[in-house]
Amino acid sequence: MHLLKKIRIHIILVLSLFLANCDGYNKLLKSTNYELKLEKAQQYYKKGNYIKATALFEELIPVYKGTDKAEEIYYYFSYCNYYQGDYGLSQYHFKNYYRSFPAGKHAEECLFMNAYCYYLSSPVYKLDQTDTKNAMAELQNFIDMYPESSRIDSCNKINDVLRGKLEKKERDITNQYFNIGDYKAAIASCNNFLKDFPESRYIDEMIFTTVDSYYLLAINSLESKKLERLNLAMESYLKLVDLYPKSNYAQKAEAIYESCLKIKSNINLK
């Protein structure tokens, strides 16, 4: 019983302190002592209590607008949202900081964080890639604005990750067209992929898909279009073996090429 009594007393003390702190914070919110609010907001921020810090900084933004403290308040407010995991909102505020204080001491950092928040919002490649594209655009904007920045290397590394998502997304789309038998769309998708991602590791796969698509399109074509499509399949095969002679797709592509030759010879005999 003696131990249980001690535990109850300890719980009551903890709850009392908690309620006292809550009461103190509520009084602070109602206060018009803005210097005290700013001091407490900074203290909450340093302790990682971003929820309380956010509420205080948000109230102080219009109060200190146009003063020498406005920049720092908005800077910390932007990070409060970031540390709470609200990347959409923090992205907006980082960008707004840059617009509001283009010559501010945190301008470069905030423009980078704006792009970085888009990166953190970028979903897996199978989902909509709007935020991925926005992130790449914002990273490029940062590179253009600060070409000598120490963050350029980070930008390039992030861009590589984002580009990889877009590559996989476009590859999936191409394969979907091919699998449902829409060979014209598959060919167009391959051509777009080759143009948009000239250094991709999937280049030989895309060229092979072009070979296969033209071939399947040809054998299901009217006689008037068959020869042209067979020739395009063969041209794509020659491109594949010229660029990637050791490709894993070379053997399959060669079999298609041989089949194209046989079909062409039969057409010529008619």
C-alpha positions as CSV (number, residue, x, y, z in Angstrom):
1,M,0.0,0.0,0.0
2,H,2.8,2.3,0.9
3,L,4.3,1.8,-2.7
4,L,0.9,2.4,-4.3
5,K,0.5,5.6,-2.3
6,K,3.8,6.9,-3.6
7,I,2.9,6.0,-7.1
8,R,-0.4,7.9,-6.8
9,I,1.3,10.9,-5.4
10,H,3.9,10.8,-8.3
11,I,1.1,10.6,-10.9
12,I,-0.8,13.5,-9.2
13,L,2.4,15.6,-9.3
14,V,3.1,14.9,-12.9
15,L,-0.5,15.7,-13.9
16,S,-0.3,18.9,-11.9
17,L,2.8,20.0,-13.6
18,F,1.3,19.1,-17.0
19,L,-1.9,21.1,-16.3
20,A,0.2,24.0,-15.0
21,N,2.3,24.0,-18.1
22,C,-0.9,23.9,-20.3
23,D,-2.4,26.7,-18.3
24,G,0.9,28.7,-18.7
25,Y,0.9,28.2,-22.4
26,N,-2.8,29.2,-22.7
27,K,-2.1,32.4,-20.8
28,L,0.9,33.0,-23.1
29,L,-1.4,32.7,-26.2
30,K,-3.8,35.3,-24.8
31,S,-1.0,37.6,-23.8
32,T,-0.1,40.8,-25.7
33,N,3.5,40.7,-24.6
34,Y,4.9,39.9,-28.0
35,E,8.5,40.0,-26.9
36,L,7.8,37.3,-24.4
37,K,5.9,35.3,-27.0
38,L,8.9,35.5,-29.4
39,E,11.3,34.4,-26.6
40,K,9.0,31.5,-25.7
41,A,8.5,30.5,-29.3
42,Q,12.3,30.3,-29.8
43,Q,12.6,28.2,-26.6
44,Y,9.9,25.8,-27.8
45,Y,11.6,25.5,-31.2
46,K,14.9,24.7,-29.6
47,K,13.3,22.0,-27.5
48,G,11.6,20.5,-30.5
49,N,8.1,21.4,-29.4
50,Y,7.1,22.6,-32.9
51,I,3.4,22.5,-32.4
52,K,3.5,25.2,-29.7
53,A,6.2,27.1,-31.5
54,T,4.2,27.1,-34.7
55,A,1.2,28.7,-33.1
56,L,3.3,31.5,-31.6
57,F,5.4,32.2,-34.7
58,E,2.3,32.3,-36.8
59,E,0.8,34.9,-34.6
60,L,4.0,36.9,-34.6
61,I,4.4,37.1,-38.4
62,P,2.0,40.0,-38.9
63,V,3.0,41.7,-35.7
64,Y,6.7,41.9,-36.7
65,K,6.1,42.4,-40.4
66,G,8.4,45.1,-41.8
67,T,10.8,44.9,-38.8
68,D,14.3,43.4,-38.6
69,K,12.8,40.4,-36.8
70,A,10.4,39.4,-39.5
71,E,12.9,37.4,-41.5
72,E,14.0,35.1,-38.6
73,I,10.4,34.6,-37.4
74,Y,9.3,33.4,-40.9
75,Y,12.4,31.3,-41.2
76,Y,11.7,29.4,-38.0
77,F,8.0,29.2,-38.8
78,S,8.8,27.5,-42.1
79,Y,11.0,24.9,-40.4
80,C,8.3,24.3,-37.7
81,N,6.0,23.0,-40.5
82,Y,8.9,21.0,-42.0
83,Y,9.8,19.3,-38.7
84,Q,6.1,18.3,-38.2
85,G,6.3,16.5,-41.6
86,D,3.9,18.8,-43.5
87,Y,6.1,19.0,-46.6
88,G,3.4,20.6,-48.8
89,L,2.9,23.5,-46.4
90,S,6.6,23.9,-45.6
91,Q,7.4,23.9,-49.3
92,Y,5.0,26.8,-49.7
93,H,6.5,28.7,-46.8
94,F,10.1,28.1,-47.8
95,K,9.3,29.4,-51.3
96,N,7.4,32.4,-49.8
97,Y,10.4,33.2,-47.6
98,Y,12.6,33.3,-50.7
99,R,10.1,35.6,-52.4
100,S,9.7,37.8,-49.4
101,F,13.4,38.0,-48.5
102,P,15.4,37.4,-51.7
103,A,18.5,39.0,-50.2
104,G,18.0,37.4,-46.8
105,K,20.7,35.4,-45.1
106,H,18.5,32.2,-45.5
107,A,17.4,32.8,-49.1
108,E,19.6,30.2,-50.6
109,E,18.8,27.6,-48.0
110,C,15.1,28.2,-48.2
111,L,15.0,28.0,-52.0
112,F,16.8,24.6,-51.7
113,M,14.4,23.5,-49.0
114,N,11.5,24.4,-51.2
115,A,12.8,21.9,-53.8
116,Y,13.7,19.4,-51.2
117,C,10.2,19.3,-49.8
118,Y,8.8,18.5,-53.2
119,Y,11.4,15.7,-53.3
120,L,10.1,14.4,-50.0
121,S,6.6,14.5,-51.3
122,S,7.4,12.6,-54.4
123,P,5.6,9.2,-54.2
124,V,6.7,5.8,-55.4
125,Y,7.1,5.6,-59.2
126,K,3.8,3.7,-59.9
127,L,1.8,6.7,-58.6
128,D,1.2,10.2,-60.1
129,Q,4.6,11.9,-60.6
130,T,3.5,15.6,-60.5
131,D,5.5,16.3,-57.4
132,T,8.5,14.5,-58.9
133,K,8.4,16.8,-61.9
134,N,7.9,19.8,-59.7
135,A,10.9,18.8,-57.6
136,M,13.1,18.5,-60.6
137,A,11.9,21.9,-61.9
138,E,12.6,23.6,-58.5
139,L,16.0,21.9,-58.3
140,Q,16.9,23.2,-61.7
141,N,15.7,26.7,-60.7
142,F,17.9,26.5,-57.6
143,I,20.9,25.4,-59.7
144,D,20.3,28.3,-62.1
145,M,20.0,30.8,-59.2
146,Y,23.0,29.5,-57.2
147,P,25.4,27.7,-59.7
148,E,28.3,28.0,-57.2
149,S,26.3,26.7,-54.2
150,S,27.7,23.9,-52.0
151,R,24.3,22.3,-52.4
152,I,24.7,21.6,-56.1
153,D,26.1,18.1,-55.5
154,S,23.0,17.3,-53.4
155,C,20.8,18.7,-56.1
156,N,22.4,16.4,-58.7
157,K,22.1,13.3,-56.5
158,I,18.4,14.1,-55.8
159,N,17.8,14.7,-59.5
160,D,19.2,11.2,-60.2
161,V,16.8,9.6,-57.8
162,L,13.8,11.6,-59.2
163,R,14.8,10.9,-62.9
164,G,15.0,7.2,-62.0
165,K,11.3,7.3,-60.9
166,L,10.3,8.9,-64.1
167,E,12.2,6.4,-66.1
168,K,10.5,3.5,-64.3
169,K,7.1,5.2,-64.8
170,E,7.6,5.6,-68.5
171,R,9.0,2.1,-68.9
172,D,5.8,0.8,-67.2
173,I,3.6,2.8,-69.5
174,T,5.4,1.5,-72.5
175,N,5.2,-2.1,-71.3
176,Q,1.5,-1.7,-70.6
177,Y,0.9,-0.5,-74.2
178,F,2.8,-3.4,-75.6
179,N,1.0,-6.0,-73.3
180,I,-2.4,-4.8,-74.4
181,G,-1.4,-5.0,-78.1
182,D,-1.4,-1.3,-78.8
183,Y,1.9,-1.5,-80.7
184,K,1.6,2.0,-82.3
185,A,1.3,3.6,-78.8
186,A,4.2,1.3,-77.6
187,I,6.4,2.6,-80.4
188,A,5.6,6.2,-79.7
189,S,6.2,5.7,-76.0
190,C,9.6,4.1,-76.8
191,N,10.6,7.0,-79.0
192,N,9.6,9.4,-76.3
193,F,11.6,7.4,-73.7
194,L,14.7,7.4,-75.9
195,K,14.5,11.2,-76.3
196,D,13.8,12.0,-72.7
197,F,16.2,9.5,-71.1
198,P,19.2,9.1,-73.5
199,E,21.4,7.7,-70.7
200,S,19.0,5.3,-69.2
201,R,19.9,1.7,-68.3
202,Y,16.7,0.7,-70.2
203,I,17.7,2.0,-73.6
204,D,18.4,-1.4,-75.1
205,E,15.1,-2.7,-73.7
206,M,13.2,0.2,-75.3
207,I,14.9,-0.4,-78.7
208,F,14.0,-4.1,-78.5
209,T,10.4,-3.2,-77.7
210,T,10.4,-1.1,-80.8
211,V,11.7,-4.0,-82.8
212,D,9.1,-6.3,-81.4
213,S,6.3,-3.8,-81.8
214,Y,7.0,-3.0,-85.4
215,Y,7.3,-6.8,-86.1
216,L,3.9,-7.6,-84.5
217,L,2.3,-4.6,-86.1
218,A,3.7,-5.8,-89.5
219,I,2.4,-9.3,-89.3
220,N,-1.1,-8.1,-88.4
221,S,-1.1,-5.3,-91.1
222,L,-2.6,-5.0,-94.5
223,E,-0.3,-6.1,-97.2
224,S,0.1,-2.4,-98.3
225,K,1.7,-1.5,-94.9
226,K,3.5,-4.8,-94.0
227,L,6.7,-4.2,-95.9
228,E,7.3,-0.7,-94.5
229,R,6.8,-2.0,-90.9
230,L,9.0,-5.0,-91.5
231,N,11.8,-2.6,-92.7
232,L,11.3,-0.4,-89.6
233,A,11.6,-3.5,-87.4
234,M,14.8,-4.5,-89.1
235,E,16.3,-1.0,-88.9
236,S,15.5,-1.0,-85.1
237,Y,17.3,-4.3,-84.8
238,L,20.4,-3.0,-86.5
239,K,20.4,0.0,-84.2
240,L,20.1,-2.3,-81.2
241,V,23.1,-4.6,-82.2
242,D,25.1,-1.6,-83.2
243,L,24.7,0.2,-79.9
244,Y,24.4,-2.8,-77.6
245,P,26.0,-5.9,-79.3
246,K,26.0,-7.7,-75.9
247,S,22.5,-6.8,-74.9
248,N,20.3,-9.5,-73.2
249,Y,17.8,-8.7,-75.9
250,A,20.1,-9.3,-78.9
251,Q,19.2,-13.0,-79.4
252,K,15.5,-12.4,-79.3
253,A,15.9,-9.4,-81.6
254,E,18.0,-11.5,-84.0
255,A,15.2,-14.1,-84.2
256,I,12.7,-11.4,-85.1
257,Y,15.1,-10.0,-87.7
258,E,15.4,-13.5,-89.3
259,S,11.6,-13.8,-89.3
260,C,11.3,-10.4,-91.0
261,L,13.7,-11.5,-93.8
262,K,11.6,-14.6,-94.4
263,I,8.4,-12.7,-94.6
264,K,9.9,-10.1,-96.9
265,S,11.2,-12.8,-99.2
266,N,7.7,-14.3,-99.4
267,I,6.3,-10.9,-100.2
268,N,8.8,-10.4,-103.0
269,L,7.9,-13.8,-104.5
270,K,4.2,-12.8,-104.8
